Amino acid sequence: MKDPVTELAKMGTEAAGQVVRVGLGPFRPYLISHPDHVQQVLTAQWGNFRREGMFWRPVRRVTGKGILREGDEWVSAKKILQPLFAPKYTSAMAEGMADAIAERVVELDGHARTGQPFDGAEEMTAIINQAVVKVLFGGRISRATSELLAPEFATCATSIAFRLLLPFVPYSVKVPGDRAYLRAMKNIDEIVYPLIEQTRREGVRDGKPDLISSLLAARLAEDPAEGVRQVRDDLVSVYATATETTAMTLTWLWAVLHDHPEISARLHQEIDRVVGDGPVRPEHVGQLTYLNMVLQEVLRLFPAGWLIPRMAVADTEIGGVRIKAGSQVMISPYATHRLPEFWERPLEFDPERWADQSTTRRHRYAFFPFGAGPHACLGQNLFRLEAPLVIANLLTRYRLVLTNPQRLTALPGASARPKQPIMLRLVPIKLSRTK
Ligand code: HEM
């Protein structure tokens, strides 16, 4: 219970990837970590392994109906959302995203001037929040309001840890985190509903449809009575999946770089060479090869989407183990990404393993930080643009110093975040002239 994410990975390793039955009191889910088995659950037999059951209940209290569900609700949400995250649409967002991130990163000059350490997770969340709100929400909410959203979502993501670990506890029994969760949910609704009404009144701005106006048009056409509530669920689902995961991946990165000054130096060199003095633009991202290798390695060792739960609908078998209908199975990229059968020196942070993809032969399901199969992440393209933009913007301006190095453990919330605060200090490379 102290460090359940690591324990889960250890169970997978000790069983050499074979199916493990995990005893969580009365609740005994299966841990599935072998890439063949992951493939079976997420892709080959995905219809038999649905996103139902106890693990999903805590998440769905806030995300409601939509993309994170199954069946018709998922199909209709995916039909609307998938085109909005297609590469064509993501590249159209790229310039706006680069501007939003650059503007927000400059604000960190304040921290650089004082030299005071700050909480890295909070600041990464604020940067991603600003980018997501500007780009996905079409800049329809004020800065002050959007800044209220990020901490509420962070509360939701972290306060469900207890419910994820003890999912069989009924909701009539209050557990730590419940009150904070319900309060955060109410605060989120108080921001999101007025935002939807405002978009309804304003319509599409400057002929450019954004996520909210596109969702409204589609959902109201489908069901005028339930349309607004459905848009609320869609927006909350997308915001929840888009921000916390990305922000936590960036937070892990700074902790890792502290332990690897040589990797940090090489990153600085590459960014200097590719970006130079100029602003970071989307076209730089494809040239930042080493940065992308480092990110892959962070996604391997610290995959924010650490738990992908499913429930078997009909009796079946995985790796010779009978799985009865109604059983819960837990897939954990955190566990699979650390299996020595598939990774040399699995616990070592080594970006070089991503150096030459054409010669590396690896099981397709040994690495799946974004899930796989029909439910695979819709935001991968966005992440692969957004994260390098944030890192390159930060590293062209500052050296980031971790002021409280310690052994890190992962907090098992909706995404895996470091349990210990990541306190950072900025050493300026360049500062804006304005205050
Ligand atoms: C490091 C960043 C991210 C990670 C690690 C991540 C991880 C994941 C994983 C593991 C899943 C599979 C869930 C399942 O199979 O049940 C998923 C699904 C999803 N992700 Fe991401 N994600 C990230 C970023 C994003 C971003 C930026 C967006 C949106 C802008 C996004 C939107 C979604 C959506 C909508 C789904 C559900 C897809 C479906 O069920 O059809 N994600 N993500």
Residues whose N, C-alpha, C, O or C-beta is under 5 A from the ligand:
A	BS01	HEM	I67 V238 T241 A242 T245 T246 T249 A304 G305 I308 P369 F370 G371 P374 H375 A376 C377 L378 G379 L382 F383
